[in-house]
Amino acid sequence: MFHGDTLNIHVSVSKIVIPLSILTLVLALVLVLKDRKIQDVHIPWSRKNTRLAWIILGPLALQAILFSTGEPHGITDQIGVVIALVQCFAIPFIFSPSKA
């Protein structure tokens, strides 16, 4: 069981790990059995990517303050955890190719 005390979350890890493991195994088999070669992809870096990186990684200082002050499992911890979760899902947008 995964117990997230800050947000009071209790999830069975087997409900997450087993399906993800099966999905990864299938994806690995598909890539290994594929006949064509995978081409190198270079992500064009633009100002938009830099701005997104600053927006997503900028709150790290705020998170440090939130996590180091206040009571454990309090409102400051909850805000810090929510910001961290948003960052985890937003990081791939930094590396998405764009023209502008």
C-alpha positions as CSV (number, residue, x, y, z in Angstrom):
1,M,0.0,0.0,0.0
2,F,1.1,3.5,-0.8
3,H,0.1,5.9,2.0
4,G,0.2,9.6,1.2
5,D,-0.2,11.2,4.6
6,T,-0.2,14.8,3.4
7,L,-3.2,14.4,1.1
8,N,-4.6,11.4,2.9
9,I,-4.2,9.0,-0.1
10,H,-4.2,5.3,0.3
11,V,-3.7,3.3,-2.9
12,S,-2.7,-0.4,-3.5
13,V,0.6,-0.3,-5.4
14,S,-0.2,-3.5,-7.2
15,K,-3.1,-1.7,-9.0
16,I,-0.6,0.7,-10.5
17,V,2.6,-1.3,-10.9
18,I,1.3,-4.5,-12.5
19,P,-0.6,-2.8,-15.3
20,L,2.3,-0.4,-16.0
21,S,4.8,-3.4,-16.0
22,I,2.6,-5.2,-18.5
23,L,2.3,-2.1,-20.7
24,T,6.1,-1.6,-20.6
25,L,6.7,-5.2,-21.5
26,V,4.4,-4.9,-24.5
27,L,6.0,-1.7,-25.6
28,A,9.5,-3.1,-25.3
29,L,8.5,-6.2,-27.3
30,V,6.9,-4.0,-30.0
31,L,10.1,-1.9,-30.3
32,V,12.4,-4.9,-30.3
33,L,10.4,-6.7,-32.9
34,K,10.1,-3.7,-35.2
35,D,12.2,-4.1,-38.4
36,R,12.8,-0.5,-39.2
37,K,15.4,1.6,-37.6
38,I,14.4,4.4,-35.2
39,Q,15.7,7.7,-36.5
40,D,17.4,10.2,-34.2
41,V,15.1,13.0,-33.3
42,H,16.4,16.5,-32.4
43,I,14.0,18.7,-30.6
44,P,14.1,22.2,-31.8
45,W,14.6,24.5,-28.8
46,S,12.8,27.8,-28.9
47,R,11.9,30.7,-26.6
48,K,8.6,29.0,-25.9
49,N,10.4,25.9,-24.5
50,T,12.6,28.2,-22.3
51,R,9.6,30.1,-21.0
52,L,7.8,26.8,-20.2
53,A,10.9,25.6,-18.4
54,W,11.0,28.7,-16.2
55,I,7.3,28.5,-15.5
56,I,7.4,24.9,-14.5
57,L,10.7,24.9,-12.6
58,G,10.4,28.4,-11.2
59,P,8.2,27.3,-8.2
60,L,11.0,25.2,-6.8
61,A,12.1,28.0,-4.4
62,L,8.5,28.4,-3.3
63,Q,8.2,24.7,-2.7
64,A,11.4,24.7,-0.6
65,I,9.9,27.4,1.6
66,L,6.5,25.6,1.8
67,F,8.1,22.3,2.8
68,S,10.5,23.7,5.3
69,T,8.0,26.0,7.1
70,G,4.7,25.2,8.7
71,E,3.6,22.1,10.4
72,P,4.0,18.6,8.8
73,H,0.9,17.4,6.9
74,G,-0.5,21.0,7.2
75,I,-1.8,23.3,4.5
76,T,1.7,24.3,3.4
77,D,2.7,20.7,2.8
78,Q,-0.5,20.1,0.9
79,I,0.2,23.1,-1.4
80,G,3.8,22.0,-2.0
81,V,2.7,18.5,-2.8
82,V,0.0,19.7,-5.3
83,I,2.6,22.0,-7.0
84,A,5.0,19.0,-7.2
85,L,2.4,16.8,-8.8
86,V,1.5,19.5,-11.4
87,Q,5.2,19.9,-12.2
88,C,5.6,16.1,-12.8
89,F,2.8,16.1,-15.3
90,A,3.9,19.4,-16.9
91,I,7.6,18.6,-17.5
92,P,7.0,16.8,-20.9
93,F,5.6,20.0,-22.3
94,I,9.0,21.7,-22.0
95,F,10.4,19.2,-24.5
96,S,7.6,19.3,-27.0
97,P,8.7,20.8,-30.3
98,S,7.2,24.1,-31.4
99,K,7.8,26.5,-34.3
100,A,7.7,29.8,-32.3
